[in-house]
Amino acid sequence: MLSDVRAIAFDLDNTLWDVEPVLERAEQRLAGWLQQHCPRMRLSRAEMRAAREQLALREPHRAHDVSYLRVAALAAHAREHGYEERLAAQAFEVFLAARNEVEIFADVAPSLARLRRRYALASLSNGNADLERIGLAHAFTVTLNARTIGAAKPERRCFERLAHELLLPLPSIAYVGDDPRLDVEAARAAGMRTVWMNRRGLAWPVELAPADLTVGDCAQLAAAFQV
């Protein structure tokens, strides 16, 4: 089954790096900037998250775009507290810069280099990580996220767009991700081969059919694809 694969596509957060500490640091960086430049905007992280969630409900056609939700919510907060809305873009850039200060897992770069000898590589993420800033853009033939597609995983069109950009049929692409539902189950439903990146040694959900392949890191992935 995996012998027919011609391209390998990757999720990013928690697949190629650990995202939780990155987001925590980015939120702290943002909070510090807001305290300095918008001291009247005394909102907790939970309040700001709730505002983004409410915005997503009001504008479901933009709910997939995490960058839009954050900037628009920040603009609303600025307006409500007597600041110019333009500060939202500045605040978001502070957050985004920190959000892209990721520590790539040590196995990633050498394994991607090995895989690129035989396979086209791509990325497909719901998040707003910037591979150019991170320094991994050169590894991928195609880079897509929810914002560029106009939809988020698990929607089928995300995977169809990936296949379109790679100029390959869906069954010849293996999708690698950490989330059993958003990554594995969704990619399988679209017709792709699937790889579960289980870096944390978690149990697979019993209600889901297993992935075609389960690996603990990218080195195991490269070995499984015999490169």
C-alpha positions as CSV (number, residue, x, y, z in Angstrom):
1,M,0.0,0.0,0.0
2,L,2.7,2.5,1.0
3,S,4.8,1.3,-2.0
4,D,2.5,3.4,-4.3
5,V,3.2,6.6,-2.4
6,R,4.9,9.3,-4.4
7,A,4.6,12.3,-2.1
8,I,4.5,12.7,1.7
9,A,2.7,15.7,3.3
10,F,3.0,16.8,6.9
11,D,1.0,18.5,9.5
12,L,3.3,21.0,11.4
13,D,2.3,21.8,15.0
14,N,3.1,18.8,17.3
15,T,4.3,16.9,14.3
16,L,7.5,18.7,13.4
17,W,7.8,20.7,16.7
18,D,6.1,21.0,20.1
19,V,3.7,23.8,19.8
20,E,2.4,24.3,23.3
21,P,5.4,26.1,24.8
22,V,5.6,28.2,21.6
23,L,2.1,29.4,22.0
24,E,2.5,30.0,25.7
25,R,5.6,32.2,25.0
26,A,3.8,34.0,22.2
27,E,0.8,34.8,24.4
28,Q,3.2,36.1,27.1
29,R,5.0,38.2,24.6
30,L,1.7,39.6,23.3
31,A,0.5,40.3,26.9
32,G,3.7,42.2,27.7
33,W,3.4,44.4,24.5
34,L,-0.3,45.2,25.3
35,Q,0.6,46.1,28.9
36,Q,3.2,48.5,27.6
37,H,1.3,50.0,24.6
38,C,-2.4,49.6,25.6
39,P,-2.4,49.6,29.4
40,R,-6.2,50.2,29.5
41,M,-6.8,46.9,27.7
42,R,-6.8,44.7,30.8
43,L,-8.1,41.5,29.4
44,S,-7.3,38.0,30.5
45,R,-6.1,35.4,28.1
46,A,-9.4,33.5,28.6
47,E,-11.4,36.7,27.8
48,M,-9.5,37.2,24.6
49,R,-9.9,33.6,23.6
50,A,-13.6,33.8,24.2
51,A,-13.8,36.9,22.0
52,R,-12.1,35.0,19.2
53,E,-14.5,32.1,19.6
54,Q,-17.5,34.5,19.5
55,L,-16.1,36.1,16.4
56,A,-15.8,32.7,14.7
57,L,-19.4,32.0,15.5
58,R,-20.5,35.4,14.1
59,E,-18.4,34.9,10.9
60,P,-18.3,31.2,10.2
61,H,-16.9,31.8,6.8
62,R,-13.7,33.1,8.4
63,A,-13.6,30.7,11.3
64,H,-10.8,28.7,9.7
65,D,-8.5,31.7,9.6
66,V,-6.8,31.9,13.0
67,S,-4.8,35.0,12.0
68,Y,-7.9,36.9,10.9
69,L,-9.7,36.0,14.1
70,R,-6.8,37.2,16.3
71,V,-6.3,40.5,14.4
72,A,-10.0,41.3,14.2
73,A,-10.5,40.5,17.9
74,L,-7.6,42.7,18.8
75,A,-8.9,45.5,16.7
76,A,-12.3,45.3,18.5
77,H,-10.6,45.3,21.9
78,A,-8.5,48.3,20.9
79,R,-11.6,50.2,19.8
80,E,-13.5,49.3,22.9
81,H,-10.7,50.6,25.1
82,G,-10.2,53.9,23.2
83,Y,-7.2,52.9,21.1
84,E,-6.7,53.0,17.4
85,E,-7.5,49.8,15.6
86,R,-4.2,49.9,13.7
87,L,-2.5,48.8,17.0
88,A,-4.0,45.4,16.4
89,A,-1.7,44.7,13.4
90,Q,1.3,45.7,15.5
91,A,0.2,43.5,18.4
92,F,-0.4,40.6,16.1
93,E,3.1,40.9,14.6
94,V,4.6,40.6,18.1
95,F,2.5,37.4,18.6
96,L,3.4,36.0,15.2
97,A,7.1,36.6,15.6
98,A,7.1,34.6,18.8
99,R,4.8,32.0,17.3
100,N,7.4,31.2,14.7
101,E,10.2,30.8,17.2
102,V,9.9,27.1,17.2
103,E,12.4,24.4,18.3
104,I,12.2,21.8,15.5
105,F,12.6,18.3,16.7
106,A,16.1,17.0,16.1
107,D,15.0,14.2,13.9
108,V,13.1,16.5,11.5
109,A,15.7,18.2,9.2
110,P,17.9,15.1,8.5
111,S,14.8,12.9,7.9
112,L,13.3,15.4,5.5
113,A,16.5,15.5,3.6
114,R,16.5,11.7,3.3
115,L,12.8,11.7,2.2
116,R,13.3,14.4,-0.4
117,R,15.6,12.1,-2.4
118,R,12.7,9.9,-3.4
119,Y,9.4,11.8,-2.6
120,A,7.9,15.2,-3.1
121,L,7.3,16.8,0.3
122,A,4.4,19.1,1.3
123,S,2.9,20.6,4.4
124,L,-0.8,21.2,5.2
125,S,-1.6,22.9,8.5
126,N,-4.6,24.6,10.2
127,G,-2.3,27.0,11.9
128,N,-0.4,30.1,10.9
129,A,3.2,28.9,11.3
130,D,5.5,30.5,8.6
131,L,8.0,28.0,7.2
132,E,10.1,30.8,5.7
133,R,10.6,32.4,9.1
134,I,11.2,29.0,10.7
135,G,13.7,28.0,8.1
136,L,12.0,24.9,6.7
137,A,10.4,26.3,3.5
138,H,13.1,24.8,1.3
139,A,12.2,21.3,2.3
140,F,8.7,21.4,0.8
141,T,7.5,21.5,-2.8
142,V,4.0,22.6,-1.6
143,T,3.1,24.6,1.5
144,L,-0.6,25.1,2.4
145,N,-2.6,26.2,5.4
146,A,-6.2,26.8,6.2
147,R,-6.0,30.5,5.4
148,T,-4.7,29.9,1.8
149,I,-7.2,27.2,1.2
150,G,-10.2,28.9,2.7
151,A,-11.1,25.9,4.8
152,A,-9.6,23.9,7.7
153,K,-9.0,20.2,8.3
154,P,-10.9,17.9,8.5
155,E,-12.7,19.3,5.5
156,R,-12.0,17.2,2.4
157,R,-11.2,20.1,0.2
158,C,-8.0,20.7,2.2
159,F,-6.6,17.4,1.0
160,E,-8.0,17.7,-2.5
161,R,-6.2,21.1,-2.8
162,L,-3.0,19.4,-1.6
163,A,-3.3,16.7,-4.3
164,H,-4.1,19.4,-6.9
165,E,-1.0,21.4,-6.0
166,L,1.2,18.2,-6.0
167,L,-0.3,17.1,-9.4
168,L,-0.9,13.7,-7.9
169,P,-3.9,11.5,-7.2
170,L,-5.0,11.3,-3.5
171,P,-4.1,7.6,-3.0
172,S,-0.4,8.3,-4.0
173,I,0.0,10.8,-1.1
174,A,0.8,9.9,2.5
175,Y,-0.3,12.4,5.1
176,V,1.6,12.5,8.4
177,G,0.1,14.1,11.5
178,D,-0.3,13.9,15.2
179,D,-4.1,14.3,15.5
180,P,-6.1,11.0,15.0
181,R,-9.2,12.8,13.7
182,L,-8.0,16.0,12.0
183,D,-5.0,14.4,10.4
184,V,-5.4,10.6,10.1
185,E,-9.1,10.1,9.9
186,A,-9.7,13.1,7.7
187,A,-6.9,12.2,5.3
188,R,-8.1,8.6,5.0
189,A,-11.7,9.8,4.3
190,A,-10.3,11.9,1.5
191,G,-8.5,8.9,0.0
192,M,-4.9,9.4,1.1
193,R,-2.5,7.0,2.8
194,T,-2.1,7.9,6.5
195,V,0.7,8.0,9.0
196,W,0.2,8.8,12.7
197,M,3.1,10.7,14.3
198,N,2.8,9.5,17.9
199,R,5.7,11.3,19.6
200,R,4.1,11.2,23.0
201,G,3.4,7.5,23.1
202,L,-0.4,7.9,23.3
203,A,-3.0,5.2,22.9
204,W,-4.9,5.2,19.6
205,P,-8.6,6.0,19.9
206,V,-10.4,2.6,19.9
207,E,-13.3,4.0,17.9
208,L,-11.1,4.8,14.9
209,A,-9.5,2.5,12.4
210,P,-5.7,2.7,12.8
211,A,-3.5,4.6,10.5
212,D,-1.7,2.8,7.7
213,L,1.5,3.4,9.6
214,T,2.4,4.7,13.1
215,V,5.8,6.2,13.9
216,G,7.4,7.9,16.9
217,D,9.5,10.4,15.0
218,C,10.6,11.4,11.5
219,A,13.6,9.0,11.6
220,Q,11.2,6.1,11.9
221,L,9.2,7.5,9.1
222,A,12.2,7.7,6.8
223,A,13.2,4.2,7.7
224,A,9.7,2.9,7.0
225,F,9.8,4.5,3.6
226,Q,13.2,2.9,3.1
227,V,15.2,6.0,2.5
